[in-house]
Structure formats: C-alpha cells, structure tokens
C-alpha cells in the first residue's frame, strides 16, 4: 500500500504545472532510491498547509572511486510560517547504488578546515549583500541543510536566521574552486577534464549565448521570465546602455542580466547581456585568474578594451581591461582589475545587437 501511495504522489508531482514542481537542476535519470525519498518528503511537505508548492533540485555526480551520488533538495513554499509566507527546505545525499544516505562528513577531507573556509567565504558574501538585507546571523555556518549543485556547495539557512526580501529562505552558494582541496574529486563537473575540453565547453556555451555553467540565463531570451523564475534581489541599476538586474536565487549569486532602459516595465524585454562576478570557467576563477591564464586556455583574444574610470562608473564595474573572444554571434569578455590584475567578471553579449 505504501509503495502504491508513493507512486501516486510521485506521479502527481511530475504532472504539476510549472511553478508547482520543477527541477531547476537535473543531470540524472530517475533512480528508485531518489524517487522514494522525493515522494516521502513531498508528502510531508505538502501537508504543511493548503496551497503549498514544491520545487525539486537534483544533481548527480560520480566520485573518483566510482561511487554514484545524487544530491536532492526539496523546497516547500507557502503559508507555513505562523500563517504567513515562508519556505522549508529538506536535503539529502544518496548513494544511487545502495540507497544509503551519505553524510557531508563522509565526503569532507578536513572538517575543521572546511568550517574555517566556509566562514571566510560567508564573511565575504555578507560584504556583497544589499545593506538593507538582514544578514547578520550567517555565522556560524550551518551544515545540516547543504546540497551540491553544478556550480558549488549550496548552504541553506533557517528563515529565522536569514531570508530574502521576498520571504524566501536564504542560502549561500560557495564555488567548488574555493573548496577544491577539501572535497573529493568528482564533485565538480569540471573535475578531471583536460584543458582542451574545458576550453571547448566555454566556447560552445558562449556560442549559444550563455556563460558556461549557467544555461538558464541566455542573451536574447525573456528578461521577465528569468526574473519570475529566479527573483530579483534589488531594484535594477542604470548602466550606460540599459539596466542591470541582480538575481535573488542563490544558484545565480553574482550573476546579472542586462536589458534596455525601461525593461523593468516592459514584459517583452529581452536580455542583452549576462555578466557574472562569481565564475569558474574552465578553471578561470574570479579573484584568481590573470590575463595569461585566459590566453593559455582560450588563445589570443580577438580584441581588448580599456575600462576607463568613466566607463567603469557608468557600467558598475572596476577600472580595468577586457579581453574579448568571438564566439559565433556572441562576444565573450573577461574583465581584469587594474589594481590586482586579476579576473573580476565575465560577460556574454550579442556581437551585433
């Protein structure tokens, strides 16, 4: 009877309208163990109240020792916090061969070092957040609700400790390259790939109008569809030729969409550029890569641009230099800070908008 009930619940979840249940990230076919966990947790979360909606996030990866794992995250949204809007998040890491739950401790090479590294990363995250957002209770970093994503380790906070303006529970994304010496090989999708393959991934993604690792945000697609799906963290800023929008979803921490002036009120507005200051493209990480690293991976750029003080102010970026690569109908630009000489952002734009 229980198996039949689980099957019914899972079938219902798979047929709910978009927004009721969706997979933001899915890189695996259904597995019996994962399906059972999703069905069981979904039944409990849907019982929290009427009108509760669910979002499913899944990411599968294979460790160097051959173990196949899947990180699962279910987010319930609705009137679940004392009759007001709120979210509840449940996570699991499952061995797809055995169905056993895998603890984060079992993967960490040095738990003390991890806690210290995460603390440093979260402190940096706090400095970047909107000053009006209450984020003073981010430390110590909780490790009881963590999930893995293609871009990094996602740490979920209880709503009473950290939430966004929308009322959604807060979360912090820590890039894998910042934790590379503390996690086993295989967690990041870039682990073990040769330089040539990494470079090809970067170029192929750019040729399709997005930054590698972020296919959800593409040049030429609907701005408002992206804002509806991933939220906005603040009012858009004006830049030289348009408006720039920052996303609330922690999966896109540090990512921005650029659109023409007036796009906020124009439902037909399209994204004209995507910029990110939190990237690791083929090993080219913000805050670490220098110009010679980009050239070593991608070859000589087709052009370079100087970012003067005036241009920097108009475009919400530091003074520096950009290396530009032609990728089909798009241009991929890597920006470097004049003071540090290090990569601080990457941007994809249409070559002839």
C-alpha angles and dihedrals in degrees: 000000000000092000090050091050091050091050091051092049092048092049091051092050092051091053099045116119118265109283093032095074126354140154110236089183125022126160101156142064118245114288121198093232094048092045091053093050091049092049094048095046092043091055090054095045095047088055091062091088148315117296094022112156127201134216122194125206120186134177126175125195139166122229123222090258090059098256111147113215135178125201113212129192128180120190119194116199129188143071096335103122107080090314093312132104115282145133137243121198129201124185138185139177111211133189102230093207099051105019090232120145113245118211122221088237090063091061100041116097094200117012095190092050090048093054091049092048093047091049091054092047093049091049088056090047091054091056091056097048125103107276091229092057114098103234103142095117100061095113133110092042111236115229099182095087108040130140136185122236133177089261103043150301112319115209115198121206129206109255092243090061101041135359137156127244089264091061092250115139113261126247136177125217117211114194116238093233088064089056100035096121093049102049129065120256113270100044094098117059088228094058113121097001115136119242093252092056092046091051091050091052091053092049095043092051092048091050087059094049103259141092113257110268094023107075089149091074112058134169111248096027128111115291094201093050088056092046091049092050099042106021129225124266098205145348112300119263123228115242132180098283104015146330130310123214128200118209126231097209108101088219086073099040108159094015124122136187120215121208137164122281111282092027092127090069097033112089090192094055116131130210109256097183141005119212129184131187092185108063145134106190110178090331093315101127128185111248092023113049122085128201092265090056091057092046091048090055102036104021128236114340121243091232144354130214132201116228104213124199090259094048091046092053093048092050102040095244139111124267110268147094136298129213111207127206124190111228110176109288091350139072122222114204128191115200124209128196116239093219101046098024086220131127112267103169147359126213137190120205138165109265093222107022 
